[in-house]
């Protein structure tokens, strides 16, 4: 049996760059994604972390870039949205992969299934998701649908997270997003730290650690991350320690 990853050490903010998932990392997971909220305390911590790192803090999320901005307001950070299909750097320059989209037939199968079952379908740049937190008995059917769509078209991959299954483009993931940011100011030359709670964050952990940095897993579950914190509260306390 693999030993549980230890908690992360106290590190020097001035030497590190931070790549942060949103749901389950900066905010608690809720039944309906649009109802998620970041606390004032966490927002203040992230603002202070931005100051301590001279801006080397990015949100790397499965949410759309616009949705991340809405939830993080008034903070405006570098963001990788939709698992890296949307990118906005520190300089404000934005890139969206408009050449690759979910096929309309696949999208119709997902939205049709959602209507029939009362689930929530979400279309994002580069992916389409089924949320079933409100109906966990539909989890296996949702997973099977997304797996089937991914198996029939090599442009796509199935991404199964906490009460959500997503058909996503293979061209992008949180690891490719992290690597993109790591090559540009103010992230370049710093040690990358990826923090997340879900399966989709494993790509980010893998890339951060390949670049000599660390992954920090929030909560339970198997992970390749070198470190673990048990909750969002534990993560906020760690942030307070490193900011001090």
Residue, then its C-alpha position, 0 to 999 in steps of 0.5 A: x500500500x502506498x504511503x500517504x503523501x506528507x503535508x507540504x513544507x513551508x516554502x519561500x513565496x519569492x521563489x515559487x509560482x502557484x497554479x490553483x484549481x478552483x472547485x474543491x481548492x479555492x471554493x467548496x464544491x456545491x450541487x450546482x456549479x453556478x452557486x459556488x462561492x469563494x470566501x472573502x478570507x480565501x480571496x484575501x489570501x490569494x490577493x496577498x499571495x499575488x503580492x508576495x510572488x510579484x504576480x506568479x499566481x494563476x487559476x487553472x480550472x475546468x471552468x470557463x475563463x469568464x466563469x473564473x473571472x466572475x467568481x474571483x472578482x475583483x481579483x483578475x488573475x492569469x487563468x487557464x479555463x476549460x482545461x487549458x482551451x482558454x488561456x489568459x496570461x499576466x499581460x492580459x493577452x488571451x488565447x482560445x482554441x477556436x479551431x477545435x470544438x465538440x462535434x454537434x452530434x456529440x453535444x446533442x447526445x449529451x444535452x439530450x441525455x441531460x434533458x431526459x434525466x434532469x441533469x445539468x449539461x454545460x458547454x464550454x470551449x473545448x468540452x461538454x460536461x454532465x453534472x450529476x451531484x443532484x442525482x448521484x444515481x445517474x452517475x454510472x449512466x453519465x460516465x458510460x455516455x461520456x466514455x462511449x463518446x470518447x471511445x468513438x472519436x480519438x479527438x476526445x478524452x473522457x474526464x471523470x471528476x467529482x460528480x461530473x463527467x466531461x467530454x474534453x479535447x485531447x489537445x489540452x489539459x491542466x498540465x499543458x496549461x501549466x507548461x504554457x504559463x511556466x515559460x512566460x513572465x512572471x512564472x518563468x524561472x520559479x519553482x511551480x506548485x500545482x494545487x488541486x483536489x480532483x482527477x483533472x488536477x493530476x495532469x497539473x501535478x505531473x507537469x509541475x513535478x516534472x519541472x522540479x516543483x510539487x503537486x499538492x492534493x486537497x482531500x482524499x483519493x489516490x494521487x501522484x502529488x508529492x504532498x497532501x492537505x486534508x481540506x480547503x481549511x488546511x490549505x488556507x492555513x498553509x497559505x497563511x504560513x507561507x505568506x507570513 
